[in-house]
Amino acid sequence: MDPVLFWLFILLIALIPGFLATWLGVGGCFLRIPMLMYLLNLDIKKSYFINQAVIAVTTIPGVVEHYKKKHVFPKGMIIAGLSAALGVALGAYVVAKYLPKNILKIIFGLACIFIGFYVAYKIQTKVN
C-alpha cells in the first residue's frame, strides 16, 4: 500500500470515529473496527485489538479530568474499573482463542444492527 494512502487511512480511522463518538455520545468501535478491516485490510481480531488499545489510551484523559472535577465516586470507580478490566480480559481471551473470525464478524454486525434498532425504538417511543 502507498505510504501516503496508509497514513491518510490511519488519520481517517482515528478522526472520524473520534469525532462521531464525541458528537453522538457513543464509542467509536462501531466505525473504527470496520474501517480498520476495510481500509487497512486487517482481519477482525487485529482490528478488535487495535480498537481496544485505542480505547485504553484515549480513556485516560477523560478519567483524569472527571476525577479532578470530583465527578467520580472513587470506591465505585475502583470496583467498576476492576470488574470491567476482568470482563475485557476474559472477553479478549475468548475472542482470541475460541471464536472464529467469521462468527465474530457476524456477532459484531448483529450487535451494531440491534443497537441501532434499539436506539431508534427508544427515540420513537419518547417522541410519541
C-alpha positions in Angstrom: 0.0 0.0 0.0 1.2 3.5 -0.8 2.6 5.1 2.4 0.7 8.4 1.9 -2.5 6.5 1.5 -1.7 4.3 4.5 -1.2 7.4 6.8 -4.3 9.1 5.4 -6.3 6.0 6.3 -4.8 6.0 9.8 -5.8 9.6 10.2 -9.3 8.9 9.0 -9.7 5.8 11.2 -8.8 8.0 14.2 -10.5 11.2 13.3 -14.0 10.0 12.1 -14.8 7.6 14.9 -13.3 10.1 17.5 -15.4 12.9 16.2 -18.6 10.9 16.0 -18.0 9.3 19.3 -17.9 12.7 21.0 -20.7 14.2 18.9 -23.1 11.3 19.3 -22.1 10.2 22.8 -21.1 6.7 21.7 -18.0 4.6 21.5 -16.2 4.7 18.2 -15.7 1.0 17.8 -18.8 0.6 15.5 -16.9 2.6 13.0 -13.2 2.1 13.9 -13.3 -1.7 13.6 -14.9 -1.9 10.1 -12.6 1.0 8.9 -9.5 -0.9 10.1 -10.8 -4.0 8.4 -11.6 -2.5 5.0 -9.2 0.4 4.7 -6.1 -1.4 6.0 -7.2 -4.9 5.1 -6.8 -6.2 8.7 -8.7 -9.2 10.0 -11.3 -8.6 12.6 -9.3 -9.9 15.5 -6.4 -7.5 14.8 -9.0 -4.7 14.4 -10.5 -5.6 17.8 -7.1 -5.5 19.4 -6.2 -2.1 17.9 -9.6 -0.7 18.9 -9.1 -1.9 22.5 -5.6 -0.3 22.6 -7.0 3.0 21.3 -9.8 2.9 23.9 -7.3 2.2 26.7 -5.1 5.2 25.7 -7.9 7.7 24.9 -9.9 7.0 28.0 -7.2 8.2 30.4 -7.5 12.0 29.8 -11.3 11.8 30.4 -10.9 9.8 33.6 -8.2 12.2 34.9 -10.4 15.3 34.1 -13.6 13.8 35.6 -11.6 12.8 38.7 -10.2 16.4 39.1 -13.7 17.8 38.9 -14.9 15.3 41.5 -17.4 13.7 39.2 -16.2 10.2 40.3 -17.3 8.1 43.2 -13.8 6.6 44.0 -15.0 3.3 45.5 -17.4 2.7 42.7 -14.7 3.6 40.1 -12.3 1.1 41.6 -14.9 -1.7 41.7 -16.3 -0.9 38.2 -12.8 -0.5 36.8 -11.5 -3.8 38.1 -14.7 -5.5 37.0 -14.5 -4.0 33.5 -10.8 -5.0 33.3 -11.7 -8.6 34.2 -14.5 -8.6 31.7 -12.3 -7.2 28.9 -9.5 -9.7 29.7 -12.0 -12.6 29.7 -13.7 -11.4 26.5 -10.3 -10.8 24.7 -9.2 -14.3 25.7 -12.4 -16.0 24.4 -12.3 -13.9 21.2 -8.6 -14.6 20.6 -8.6 -18.2 21.4 -12.0 -19.7 20.6 -14.1 -17.5 18.3 -13.6 -18.0 14.5 -13.2 -14.7 12.6 -16.4 -15.2 10.5 -18.5 -15.8 13.6 -17.0 -12.7 15.2 -17.9 -10.6 12.1 -21.5 -11.9 12.3 -21.8 -11.2 16.0 -20.3 -7.7 15.6 -22.6 -6.9 12.7 -25.7 -8.1 14.5 -24.8 -6.2 17.7 -24.5 -3.0 15.7 -27.8 -3.6 14.0 -29.5 -4.5 17.3 -28.2 -1.4 19.0 -29.2 0.8 16.0 -32.8 -0.6 16.1 -32.9 -0.2 19.9 -31.8 3.4 19.8 -34.3 4.2 17.0 -37.1 2.5 19.0 -36.3 4.4 22.2 -36.3 7.7 20.3 -39.6 6.8 18.7 -41.2 5.9 22.0 -40.1 9.2 23.5 -41.4 11.2 20.5 -44.9 9.7 20.8 
